[in-house]
Amino acid sequence: MNHTAKAAASTNVILPGGTIGVLGGGQLGRMLALAGRHMGYRFVVLDPTPDSPCGQVADEQIVAAYDDAEAARRLAAKADVITYEFENVDAGVAAMLMAESYVPQGSELLHTTQHRLREKRAIEAAGVRVAPYEEIRSAEELRAAVARFGTPCVLKTATGGYDGKGQWVIRSEAEIDEAYATLSKARTELVLEQFIRFEREISVIAARSPRGEVKTFPVAENIHVDNILHLSIVPARTTEAVCREAEKLAEKIAASLGVVGLIAVEMFLTADGELFVNELAPRPHNSGHYTMEACATSQFEQHVRAVCNLPLGAAALLSPVVMVNVLGEHVQPLLDWLGAQTAEPDGLAVKVHLYGKHEAKEKRKMGHVNVLTSDIDGALAWIEQTGIWAKEIGHWNK
């Protein structure tokens, strides 16, 4: 620990000049490190993939599996504070690190959000609604629950699901046996959720520091294609009352769960204005990438501030924005578009972020583009006109 960090350790404030350890070397860690380096922090990352996206911009990468306790101890020896960039980090390693180093996010929130049933119960304990659900232990229980909920309904694995993995939308009774047989192979509990007929999907990212300060970012409206986030539109195309309520729910969850750092709260908005929380993510989130240019403080800087126990930054929106994801199939068309341009599109500021991944696989998240604008419809029109995201256009809810 260097002298700057030592001077602040007694109050659990990690000042710039300290070293932040990151469990996980993906794009979220990369953008976290880039934001923190601007503030004067150093970074060391643990990830099993050599030259990981975060490792490329960190001071050092420890190449090891996430459940490698000895490697985690090496990370702890080099860091003044440890954070994680995705929730599937081994909870046992996180608990060990809590005992031997400073992990302000703790392991309890990981334990909760790594498991859909525990997560739903924690949300309900905070006094916030989720879609009706039921734990499923057999095909017979699934058949009975489907009869109660009706179709469509959604069967999910309790652990391991992301970007649409580990779930099956059951649209008829004929699918019940196949859905159960397929998902039960994951050897984890299953949960059936009643399908919410939503008008929009929205999310709020809340930040909370160890001192209890909480701030929320503006509500994002999210459009998914094939269960992967495609667009985030900010401000969300809904009422101010809905946005205020969504932000209050996120603040309530952050306080109830004792969050330190960021928590992304994904919600369904029904046609009559009701909000149901769908999922939580205790980290920076894809739907918060718009904050990098569009807000006074990015979600990544805010996370650094929170885990280091600094005052949280202003989260105000500076410009309307549309964030669009760049998947593997979009990389070359985006590069072709960039190479052909001689000037920025009129009325837009187009900010390209690529993550340094070595192989552009289909559906793999390779980057994103933030389109800052005074006219959301104009930004959406530009995204359509480029042809980069031609296959996704038909899914837009205009």
C-alpha positions as CSV (number, residue, x, y, z in Angstrom):
1,M,0.0,0.0,0.0
2,N,1.5,3.4,-1.0
3,H,1.8,6.3,1.4
4,T,-1.2,8.1,-0.1
5,A,-3.5,5.2,0.4
6,K,-2.1,4.6,3.9
7,A,-2.9,8.1,5.0
8,A,-6.6,7.5,4.2
9,A,-7.0,3.9,5.2
10,S,-8.2,4.7,8.7
11,T,-11.3,6.2,7.3
12,N,-11.7,3.7,4.5
13,V,-11.2,6.4,1.9
14,I,-8.9,5.4,-0.9
15,L,-7.5,8.5,-2.4
16,P,-6.2,8.9,-6.0
17,G,-2.7,7.3,-6.1
18,G,-4.1,4.1,-4.6
19,T,-4.4,0.8,-6.5
20,I,-7.8,-0.7,-7.3
21,G,-7.9,-4.4,-7.9
22,V,-10.5,-5.7,-10.3
23,L,-11.9,-9.3,-10.4
24,G,-12.8,-9.8,-14.0
25,G,-11.0,-8.4,-17.1
26,G,-13.9,-7.7,-19.6
27,Q,-15.1,-4.5,-21.1
28,L,-16.7,-3.2,-17.9
29,G,-13.3,-3.5,-16.1
30,R,-11.7,-1.8,-19.1
31,M,-13.9,1.2,-19.0
32,L,-13.7,1.3,-15.2
33,A,-9.9,1.4,-15.4
34,L,-9.9,4.1,-18.0
35,A,-12.2,6.3,-15.9
36,G,-10.1,5.7,-12.7
37,R,-6.8,6.4,-14.4
38,H,-8.1,9.8,-15.3
39,M,-8.5,10.3,-11.5
40,G,-5.0,9.1,-10.8
41,Y,-5.7,5.5,-9.6
42,R,-3.6,2.5,-10.6
43,F,-5.2,-0.8,-11.5
44,V,-4.4,-4.5,-11.3
45,V,-6.8,-7.1,-12.7
46,L,-7.3,-10.8,-12.3
47,D,-8.7,-12.6,-15.4
48,P,-8.0,-16.0,-17.0
49,T,-7.7,-14.6,-20.5
50,P,-4.3,-13.1,-21.4
51,D,-4.3,-9.6,-22.7
52,S,-7.9,-9.2,-21.6
53,P,-9.8,-5.9,-22.4
54,C,-9.2,-4.6,-18.9
55,G,-5.6,-6.0,-18.8
56,Q,-4.8,-3.9,-21.9
57,V,-5.3,-0.7,-20.0
58,A,-4.4,-1.8,-16.4
59,D,-1.0,-1.5,-14.8
60,E,-0.9,-5.3,-14.4
61,Q,-2.9,-8.4,-15.1
62,I,-2.8,-11.6,-13.1
63,V,-3.7,-14.4,-15.5
64,A,-5.6,-17.0,-13.4
65,A,-9.0,-18.5,-13.0
66,Y,-11.6,-16.6,-10.9
67,D,-11.7,-19.4,-8.3
68,D,-7.9,-19.4,-7.9
69,A,-7.6,-18.4,-4.2
70,E,-3.8,-18.0,-4.4
71,A,-4.0,-15.7,-7.4
72,A,-6.7,-13.7,-5.6
73,R,-4.4,-13.3,-2.6
74,R,-1.7,-11.9,-5.0
75,L,-4.3,-9.5,-6.3
76,A,-5.1,-8.4,-2.7
77,A,-1.4,-7.9,-1.9
78,K,-1.1,-5.4,-4.7
79,A,-4.4,-3.5,-4.2
80,D,-5.7,-1.0,-1.7
81,V,-9.3,-1.8,-2.5
82,I,-10.9,-4.6,-4.6
83,T,-14.0,-4.5,-6.8
84,Y,-15.6,-6.9,-9.3
85,E,-16.8,-6.1,-12.9
86,F,-19.3,-8.9,-13.2
87,E,-21.4,-10.9,-10.7
88,N,-20.3,-14.4,-11.7
89,V,-17.1,-13.9,-9.8
90,D,-16.6,-16.8,-7.4
91,A,-18.4,-15.8,-4.2
92,G,-16.1,-18.0,-2.1
93,V,-13.1,-16.1,-3.3
94,A,-14.9,-12.8,-2.7
95,A,-15.6,-13.9,0.9
96,M,-12.0,-14.9,1.4
97,L,-10.8,-11.5,0.1
98,M,-13.3,-9.8,2.5
99,A,-11.5,-11.4,5.4
100,E,-8.0,-10.6,4.1
101,S,-8.3,-7.3,2.3
102,Y,-10.7,-4.4,1.7
103,V,-13.8,-5.4,-0.5
104,P,-16.4,-2.7,0.3
105,Q,-19.0,-4.4,-1.9
106,G,-18.7,-7.5,0.2
107,S,-19.8,-11.0,-0.8
108,E,-23.4,-11.0,0.4
109,L,-24.7,-8.9,-2.6
110,L,-22.8,-11.3,-4.9
111,H,-24.4,-14.3,-3.2
112,T,-27.9,-12.7,-3.6
113,T,-27.6,-11.5,-7.2
114,Q,-26.0,-14.7,-8.5
115,H,-29.2,-16.6,-7.8
116,R,-32.6,-15.5,-9.2
117,L,-34.7,-16.9,-6.4
118,R,-32.5,-15.2,-3.7
119,E,-32.6,-12.0,-5.8
120,K,-36.3,-11.9,-6.1
121,R,-36.8,-12.5,-2.4
122,A,-34.4,-9.7,-1.6
123,I,-36.3,-7.3,-3.9
124,E,-39.6,-8.2,-2.3
125,A,-38.0,-7.7,1.1
126,A,-37.2,-4.1,0.0
127,G,-40.9,-3.6,-0.6
128,V,-40.6,-3.6,-4.4
129,R,-42.7,-5.6,-6.8
130,V,-41.4,-8.4,-9.1
131,A,-43.4,-10.5,-11.5
132,P,-45.2,-13.4,-9.8
133,Y,-42.9,-16.4,-9.7
134,E,-42.6,-19.9,-8.4
135,E,-39.7,-22.2,-7.7
136,I,-39.8,-25.3,-9.9
137,R,-38.5,-28.7,-8.7
138,S,-40.1,-31.1,-11.2
139,A,-41.9,-31.3,-14.6
140,E,-45.1,-31.8,-12.6
141,E,-44.6,-28.6,-10.6
142,L,-43.9,-26.8,-13.8
143,R,-47.1,-28.1,-15.4
144,A,-49.1,-26.9,-12.4
145,A,-47.4,-23.5,-12.3
146,V,-47.9,-22.9,-16.1
147,A,-51.6,-23.7,-15.5
148,R,-51.8,-21.0,-12.8
149,F,-49.8,-18.4,-14.7
150,G,-51.0,-19.1,-18.2
151,T,-48.9,-18.8,-21.3
152,P,-46.6,-17.3,-22.3
153,C,-44.5,-17.6,-19.2
154,V,-40.8,-17.8,-18.7
155,L,-38.8,-20.6,-17.2
156,K,-35.3,-19.7,-16.0
157,T,-32.3,-21.3,-14.4
158,A,-31.6,-19.8,-10.9
159,T,-27.9,-19.3,-11.7
160,G,-25.7,-18.7,-14.8
161,G,-28.1,-16.9,-17.1
162,Y,-27.2,-13.7,-19.0
163,D,-28.1,-12.2,-22.4
164,G,-31.0,-14.6,-22.7
165,K,-29.1,-17.7,-21.8
166,G,-30.6,-20.1,-19.3
167,Q,-34.3,-19.3,-20.1
168,W,-37.2,-20.6,-22.1
169,V,-40.3,-18.7,-23.0
170,I,-43.1,-21.3,-22.8
171,R,-45.8,-20.4,-25.3
172,S,-47.9,-23.6,-25.0
173,E,-48.4,-26.6,-22.8
174,A,-46.7,-28.7,-25.5
175,E,-43.3,-27.1,-24.7
176,I,-43.4,-27.9,-20.9
177,D,-41.6,-31.2,-20.9
178,E,-38.9,-30.1,-23.4
179,A,-38.3,-26.8,-21.5
180,Y,-37.9,-28.6,-18.2
181,A,-35.7,-31.3,-19.7
182,T,-33.4,-28.7,-21.3
183,L,-33.0,-26.3,-18.4
184,S,-32.8,-28.9,-15.7
185,K,-29.5,-30.0,-17.3
186,A,-27.9,-26.9,-15.7
187,R,-28.3,-28.7,-12.3
188,T,-29.5,-25.6,-10.5
189,E,-32.9,-24.6,-9.2
190,L,-35.5,-23.4,-11.8
191,V,-37.9,-20.5,-11.4
192,L,-41.0,-19.8,-13.5
193,E,-42.1,-16.2,-14.0
194,Q,-45.4,-14.9,-15.1
195,F,-45.0,-13.0,-18.3
196,I,-45.5,-9.3,-17.9
197,R,-47.1,-7.6,-20.9
198,F,-44.9,-4.6,-20.8
199,E,-45.0,-1.4,-22.8
200,R,-41.3,-0.6,-22.3
201,E,-38.3,-2.0,-20.6
202,I,-36.4,0.6,-18.6
203,S,-33.5,0.6,-16.2
204,V,-32.0,2.8,-13.5
205,I,-28.4,2.7,-12.2
206,A,-28.0,3.7,-8.6
207,A,-24.7,4.4,-6.8
208,R,-24.2,4.1,-3.1
209,S,-21.1,4.8,-1.1
210,P,-20.0,3.2,2.3
211,R,-21.0,6.5,3.9
212,G,-24.6,5.9,2.7
213,E,-24.8,8.6,0.0
214,V,-27.0,7.5,-2.9
215,K,-27.4,8.9,-6.4
216,T,-29.3,7.7,-9.4
217,F,-28.6,8.2,-13.1
218,P,-31.5,9.1,-15.5
219,V,-33.8,6.4,-16.6
220,A,-32.8,4.5,-19.7
221,E,-35.4,3.0,-22.1
222,N,-33.9,-0.3,-23.4
223,I,-34.7,-2.3,-26.6
224,H,-33.5,-5.9,-26.7
225,V,-33.0,-8.0,-29.8
226,D,-32.6,-11.8,-29.3
227,N,-32.4,-11.1,-25.5
228,I,-29.3,-8.9,-26.0
229,L,-29.5,-5.2,-25.3
230,H,-29.5,-3.3,-28.7
231,L,-30.5,0.3,-27.8
232,S,-30.7,2.5,-24.8
233,I,-32.6,5.7,-25.2
234,V,-32.2,8.6,-22.7
235,P,-34.4,10.3,-21.7
236,A,-36.7,7.3,-21.7
237,R,-39.9,7.9,-23.7
238,T,-42.2,7.9,-20.8
239,T,-43.6,10.4,-18.2
240,E,-41.7,12.3,-15.5
241,A,-43.8,10.6,-12.9
242,V,-42.8,7.1,-14.1
243,C,-39.1,8.2,-14.1
244,R,-39.3,9.6,-10.6
245,E,-40.9,6.4,-9.4
246,A,-38.3,4.2,-11.1
247,E,-35.5,6.2,-9.5
248,K,-37.1,5.9,-6.1
249,L,-37.4,2.1,-6.5
250,A,-33.7,1.9,-7.4
251,E,-32.7,4.0,-4.4
252,K,-34.9,1.8,-2.1
253,I,-33.3,-1.4,-3.4
254,A,-29.7,0.1,-3.1
255,A,-30.4,1.0,0.5
256,S,-32.2,-2.2,1.5
257,L,-29.4,-4.4,0.1
258,G,-26.6,-2.2,1.5
259,V,-25.1,-1.7,-1.9
260,V,-21.6,-0.2,-2.2
261,G,-20.7,0.8,-5.8
262,L,-23.3,0.5,-8.5
263,I,-26.5,-1.5,-8.9
264,A,-28.4,-1.7,-12.2
265,V,-32.2,-2.2,-11.7
266,E,-34.0,-3.5,-14.8
267,M,-37.8,-3.0,-14.8
268,F,-40.8,-3.6,-16.9
269,L,-43.3,-0.7,-17.4
270,T,-46.8,-1.7,-18.2
271,A,-49.3,0.2,-20.3
272,D,-51.1,1.4,-17.1
273,G,-47.9,2.8,-15.6
274,E,-47.0,-0.1,-13.2
275,L,-43.4,-1.0,-12.6
276,F,-42.1,-4.5,-11.9
277,V,-38.4,-5.1,-11.2
278,N,-37.0,-7.8,-13.5
279,E,-33.3,-8.2,-12.7
280,L,-30.5,-6.6,-10.7
281,A,-26.8,-6.3,-11.6
282,P,-24.4,-5.2,-8.8
283,R,-21.8,-3.5,-11.1
284,P,-21.6,-1.1,-14.1
285,H,-24.1,-2.1,-16.7
286,N,-24.5,-2.1,-20.5
287,S,-27.6,0.2,-20.2
288,G,-25.4,2.7,-18.4
289,H,-22.8,3.1,-21.1
290,Y,-24.6,6.2,-22.3
291,T,-23.4,8.1,-19.2
292,M,-19.8,8.1,-20.6
293,E,-20.4,11.3,-22.6
294,A,-24.0,12.2,-21.8
295,C,-23.8,12.7,-18.0
296,A,-21.8,14.9,-15.8
297,T,-20.2,11.8,-14.2
298,S,-20.0,8.4,-16.0
299,Q,-21.2,5.2,-14.3
300,F,-17.6,4.1,-14.3
301,E,-16.2,7.1,-12.5
302,Q,-19.2,6.9,-10.1
303,H,-18.3,3.3,-9.3
304,V,-14.7,4.3,-8.6
305,R,-15.9,7.1,-6.4
306,A,-18.3,4.8,-4.5
307,V,-15.9,1.9,-3.8
308,C,-13.2,4.4,-2.8
309,N,-15.7,6.2,-0.5
310,L,-15.3,9.6,-2.2
311,P,-18.2,12.0,-2.6
312,L,-20.4,10.8,-5.4
313,G,-20.4,12.9,-8.6
314,A,-23.3,14.8,-10.2
315,A,-25.4,12.4,-12.3
316,A,-27.3,15.0,-14.3
317,L,-28.0,14.3,-18.0
318,L,-26.0,16.8,-20.2
319,S,-27.5,15.7,-23.6
320,P,-30.1,13.4,-24.9
321,V,-28.4,10.2,-26.2
322,V,-28.9,6.9,-27.9
323,M,-26.5,4.1,-27.1
324,V,-26.3,1.3,-29.6
325,N,-24.4,-1.9,-29.0
326,V,-21.7,-3.2,-31.4
327,L,-21.8,-7.0,-31.7
328,G,-19.3,-9.1,-33.6
329,E,-21.3,-8.9,-36.8
330,H,-21.4,-5.1,-36.6
331,V,-17.7,-4.4,-36.2
332,Q,-16.6,-4.5,-39.9
333,P,-19.6,-2.4,-41.1
334,L,-18.8,0.1,-38.4
335,L,-15.2,0.3,-39.4
336,D,-16.2,0.6,-43.0
337,W,-18.5,3.5,-42.1
338,L,-15.8,5.2,-40.1
339,G,-13.3,4.9,-42.9
340,A,-15.7,6.4,-45.4
341,Q,-16.6,9.5,-43.3
342,T,-15.2,13.0,-43.9
343,A,-17.3,14.8,-41.2
344,E,-19.6,14.2,-38.3
345,P,-23.3,13.7,-39.2
346,D,-25.2,17.0,-38.9
347,G,-26.6,17.7,-35.4
348,L,-25.0,14.5,-33.9
349,A,-21.9,13.7,-31.9
350,V,-21.0,10.0,-32.6
351,K,-18.7,8.5,-29.9
352,V,-17.3,5.1,-30.8
353,H,-16.1,2.7,-28.0
354,L,-14.4,-0.6,-29.0
355,Y,-13.3,-3.0,-26.3
356,G,-10.1,-4.5,-27.6
357,K,-11.4,-8.1,-27.9
358,H,-9.4,-10.2,-30.3
359,E,-12.1,-12.1,-32.1
360,A,-15.4,-10.6,-33.4
361,K,-17.8,-13.5,-32.9
362,E,-21.5,-13.1,-33.8
363,K,-23.6,-11.8,-30.9
364,R,-20.4,-11.1,-28.9
365,K,-20.4,-7.6,-27.4
366,M,-17.4,-5.9,-29.0
367,G,-18.2,-2.2,-28.3
368,H,-20.9,0.5,-28.4
369,V,-21.6,3.8,-29.9
370,N,-23.1,6.8,-28.0
371,V,-25.0,9.2,-30.3
372,L,-25.4,12.5,-28.6
373,T,-28.2,14.6,-30.0
374,S,-30.9,17.2,-29.4
375,D,-33.3,15.0,-31.3
376,I,-33.8,11.4,-30.3
377,D,-35.7,10.6,-33.5
378,G,-32.9,12.1,-35.6
379,A,-30.4,9.8,-33.8
380,L,-32.5,6.8,-34.4
381,A,-32.8,7.7,-38.0
382,W,-29.1,8.0,-38.3
383,I,-28.6,4.6,-36.7
384,E,-31.0,3.2,-39.3
385,Q,-29.4,5.0,-42.2
386,T,-25.9,3.7,-41.6
387,G,-27.0,0.1,-42.4
388,I,-24.7,-1.2,-39.7
389,W,-27.6,-2.5,-37.6
390,A,-29.9,-3.4,-40.5
391,K,-31.0,-6.7,-39.1
392,E,-32.1,-5.1,-35.8
393,I,-34.3,-2.3,-37.3
394,G,-37.5,-4.3,-37.4
395,H,-37.4,-4.8,-33.6
396,W,-37.5,-1.1,-32.7
397,N,-40.5,0.1,-30.7
398,K,-40.9,3.6,-32.2
